[in-house]
Amino acid sequence: MRGIILAWLIGEGVIVYRSVAKNHAPPVPGALLSTSGLFILLAVLAEYQPAEYLATALAFGVDIAALLNLWGVGGAAPAPAPAPAPAGGGGGAPKTA
């Protein structure tokens, strides 16, 4: 259980740091509430003794993902460039008068 509490504190710290660094304001309560809810669910899972290690590992995994997102490592691939227009000047249906 101590591991999940530590992971929760680290996760909340990452959220607060990201919000202050980017928005120059404290985070919105919903951001803190949603992550707290996730860690509460992991703590409930950790009450089942065989799943304690799994719940703690998932909690620290969420923190690692948040840190990688904060540092800009990984994430979604950049969107591909749009295809160039055909050289014929359009390609649509011919206009009728």
C-alpha positions as CSV (number, residue, x, y, z in Angstrom):
1,M,0.0,0.0,0.0
2,R,2.9,2.4,0.7
3,G,4.1,2.0,-2.9
4,I,0.7,3.1,-4.2
5,I,0.7,6.1,-2.0
6,L,4.1,7.1,-3.1
7,A,3.1,6.6,-6.8
8,W,0.0,8.7,-6.2
9,L,2.1,11.6,-4.7
10,I,4.5,11.4,-7.6
11,G,1.7,11.4,-10.1
12,E,0.0,14.4,-8.5
13,G,3.3,16.2,-8.5
14,V,3.8,15.6,-12.2
15,I,0.3,17.0,-12.9
16,V,0.9,20.1,-10.8
17,Y,4.3,20.7,-12.4
18,R,3.0,20.3,-15.9
19,S,0.1,22.7,-15.3
20,V,2.3,25.3,-13.7
21,A,5.0,25.0,-16.3
22,K,2.7,25.2,-19.3
23,N,-0.3,27.3,-18.1
24,H,1.3,29.2,-15.3
25,A,-1.7,28.3,-13.1
26,P,-2.6,25.5,-10.8
27,P,-4.3,22.4,-12.4
28,V,-8.0,22.2,-12.7
29,P,-9.6,20.1,-9.9
30,G,-10.9,17.5,-12.4
31,A,-7.3,16.6,-13.5
32,L,-6.3,15.9,-9.9
33,L,-9.6,14.1,-9.1
34,S,-9.5,11.7,-12.1
35,T,-5.9,10.6,-11.3
36,S,-6.8,10.3,-7.6
37,G,-9.7,8.0,-8.6
38,L,-7.4,5.8,-10.6
39,F,-5.0,5.4,-7.8
40,I,-7.9,4.7,-5.4
41,L,-9.0,1.9,-7.7
42,L,-5.5,0.6,-7.7
43,A,-5.3,0.7,-3.9
44,V,-8.6,-1.3,-3.7
45,L,-7.0,-3.8,-6.1
46,A,-3.9,-3.9,-3.9
47,E,-6.1,-5.0,-0.9
48,Y,-6.3,-8.4,-2.6
49,Q,-2.9,-9.8,-1.5
50,P,-2.0,-11.7,-4.8
51,A,-2.6,-8.6,-6.8
52,E,-0.7,-6.1,-4.6
53,Y,2.5,-6.2,-6.7
54,L,0.5,-5.8,-10.0
55,A,-1.4,-2.8,-8.6
56,T,1.8,-1.1,-7.4
57,A,3.5,-1.8,-10.8
58,L,0.5,-0.3,-12.6
59,A,0.6,2.7,-10.4
60,F,4.3,3.4,-11.1
61,G,3.6,2.6,-14.8
62,V,1.1,5.5,-14.9
63,D,3.7,7.8,-13.4
64,I,6.3,6.7,-15.9
65,A,3.9,7.3,-18.7
66,A,3.1,10.8,-17.4
67,L,6.8,11.6,-17.1
68,L,7.4,10.5,-20.6
69,N,4.5,12.6,-21.8
70,L,5.9,15.6,-19.9
71,W,9.3,15.2,-21.4
72,G,8.0,14.7,-24.9
73,V,9.4,11.2,-25.3
74,G,7.3,8.8,-27.4
75,G,3.7,9.6,-27.9
76,A,1.7,9.6,-31.1
77,A,3.5,9.7,-34.4
78,P,3.4,13.0,-36.3
79,A,0.6,13.3,-38.8
80,P,1.7,12.6,-42.4
81,A,1.9,15.5,-44.8
82,P,-1.1,16.0,-47.1
83,A,-0.8,14.6,-50.7
84,P,0.3,17.2,-53.3
85,A,-2.4,18.5,-55.7
86,P,-2.4,17.0,-59.2
87,A,-0.5,19.0,-61.8
88,G,-3.6,19.2,-64.1
89,G,-5.1,22.0,-62.1
90,G,-7.9,20.3,-60.3
91,G,-9.3,17.0,-60.9
92,G,-12.9,17.9,-60.2
93,A,-15.9,17.5,-62.5
94,P,-15.9,19.8,-65.5
95,K,-18.0,22.9,-65.1
96,T,-20.9,23.3,-67.4
97,A,-22.4,26.6,-68.4
